[in-house]
Amino acid sequence: MDNMKDNFDLHSWNQKRYLEEGLNDRISKINIIYTEQGKLYNVKVEDANGERIGKLHVDDTNDLLKMLGIEGEIPFRIDYGDEKELDNIVKQLQDKGIDAEWNDYMDVS
């Protein structure tokens, strides 16, 4: 049983599942939201009708970015220089026709 778990590739499984469901064709908007303190709050993924497809955290978001052919990964916590990486990821998503943005406006207090 452990051998099966060790050999299981979650990324490949999710990629196959999402591609079969045509998820990347349905994605219209990705909003990456950080708290004012710089910690990832969530990532909202919506279709063209504004319906939420998913509310993702860092690992799932980075898996989705890989599936979409996006270079780079979002950080769990924004550090010096991460704004440039996030801007680059958003630009790549926009180049694929996805309305994307990131911001650090969420006040969780």
N, C-alpha and C positions, 0 to 999 in steps of 0.2 A: 504494500500500500504506500509506504513512504517513497519507494522508487517512482511510482506513478506521479506522486506529488512533486518530487524533485524534477521530473522530466516535463511537467506541465508548463507550457509557455502561455501565460495569461495574455500577454500582448498579442500573440498570433491568434489566439482564440477570439479575443475581442475584435481584432481587426477583421477576421473572417465574418463574425457575427454582424458587425456594423456595416461592412461592405455588402453583405447579402441583404440587409435591410435597407440598403441605399441611404444610410444615414448621411454620408457626406454630400449626397444630392439634396437632402432635405434641410441641411443647416443653412440658415439665413443670417443668423446673428450670434456672436459670441461676446459676452461681456465679462471681463475679468475684474473682479472687485477685491480690493485690499482694504483693510481697516486703516484709519488714520495713523496707527502705530506701525503700519507696514506689514502686517501679517495677512496672508491670503484669507479672505472671507469666504468667497465661493466663485464659481464660474458658471454663468447661466448660458445655456445653449438653446436657441429658439429656431423654429421653422419659419417659413414665409408668412404664415398666418399669425405669428406672434405667440404660438403655443410653445410652452417649454418642453423641449425634448429631454433635457437633463440638467441637473444641478450637480456639478462635478467638483472634486477636490484636486489637489495638486497631481497625484499619480495618474488619475483617470484623465485629467486634462492633458498631461504630457503624452499619454498614450494616444489620445485623440489627435493631438498635433502631429505626432509621428505618422499616424494613419493618413492624415491629410497632406503629408509631404512637407510639413513645416520644419525648418531648421531651428533648433534652439528649444529650451525648456523654460517654463515659468518657474520662478522660485517660490518656495513656501513663505519666505520672508524677504521683503525688499531690502537690499543692501546697496551700498554705493556702486553706481554703474549699472544696476539692474534695470533702471528706467530705459536705458538704451536698448537692452535686450528685449524688453517688453514692447517697446516701440517697433523693433524689427519684426517681432512675431505678429503684431497687429498689422503691419504693412504687408507681410506675406499673406495673411488671411484675407486682407482687402484685395490683394492682387488676384486671389482666387474667387472674388465676387462675394465674399462673406463680410457683412457689416460687423466690424470688430472694434473693440475699444478696451482699454484698461484704465482704472482709476483707483485712487486711494482715499476715497471720501467717506467710507463707511464708519460711522461713529457707533461703537458698540457699548458705550458707557451708559 
